[in-house]
Amino acid sequence: MLRCSLARDGRSCRSSVPKKCRWEFRPVFELQGYYTLREVCKLTTLSATTIWRLRRADKFPAPERLTSGRIGWLKTVIHLWMANRSTQ
């Protein structure tokens, strides 16, 4: 998505001097970090049970263990899975 480097909070640029306005490409999603199961459910619109069933059948990416009591999915892996699923 193109956004002006002078614009704030996603609003359009209000610069009166066009030369000051510099358009650049910035990704809409920041794809660093992990999603929790709740976030994956919301993002994929799948239930937790469906996710675990797909995982057992090797049709969904495996989560990573973050701590002894917490797991998460890499954001990039989930978005790639969603993109691959939509093309099939």
For each residue, the residues with C-beta under 8 A, 3 or more apart:
1: 25 26 27 28
2: 23 24 25
3: 7 10 23 24 26
4: 7 12 13 15 21 22 23 24
5: 21 22 23 24
6: 13 15 20 21 22
7: 3 4 10 11 12 13 14
8: 11
9:
10: 3 7
11: 7 8 14
12: 4 7
13: 4 6 7 21
14: 7 11
15: 4 6 18 20 21
16:
17: 20 21
18: 15 21
19:
20: 6 15 17
21: 4 5 6 13 15 17 18
22: 4 5 6
23: 2 3 4 5
24: 2 3 4 5
25: 1 2
26: 1 3
27: 1 30 31
28: 1
29: 75 79
30: 27 33 75
31: 27 75 76 79
32: 75
33: 30 74 75
34: 64 66 72 73 74 75
35: 39 40 43 72 73 74 75 78
36: 39 40 72
37: 40 41 48 51 63 71
38: 41 42
39: 35 36 42 43
40: 35 36 37 43 44 46 51 73 78
41: 37 38 44 45 46 47 48 51
42: 38 39 45
43: 35 39 40 78 82
44: 40 41 51 78 82
45: 41 42
46: 40 41 50 51 54
47: 41 50 51
48: 37 41 51 52
49: 52 53
50: 46 47 53 54
51: 37 40 41 44 46 47 48 54 55 60
52: 48 49 55 56
53: 49 50 56 57
54: 46 50 51 57 59 60
55: 51 52 58 59 60 61 62 63
56: 52 53
57: 53 54 60
58: 55
59: 54 55
60: 51 54 55 57 81
61: 55 73 74 77 78 81
62: 55
63: 37 55 71 72 73
64: 34 71 72 73 74
65: 68 70 71
66: 34 70 71 72
67: 70
68: 65
69:
70: 65 66 67
71: 37 63 64 65 66
72: 34 35 36 63 64 66
73: 34 35 40 61 63 64 77 78
74: 33 34 35 61 64 77 78
75: 29 30 31 32 33 34 35 78 79
76: 31 79 80
77: 61 73 74 80 81
78: 35 40 43 44 61 73 74 75 81 82
79: 29 31 75 76 82 83
80: 76 77 83 84
81: 60 61 77 78 84 85
82: 43 44 78 79 85 86
83: 79 80 86 87
84: 80 81 87 88
85: 81 82 88
86: 82 83
87: 83 84
88: 84 85
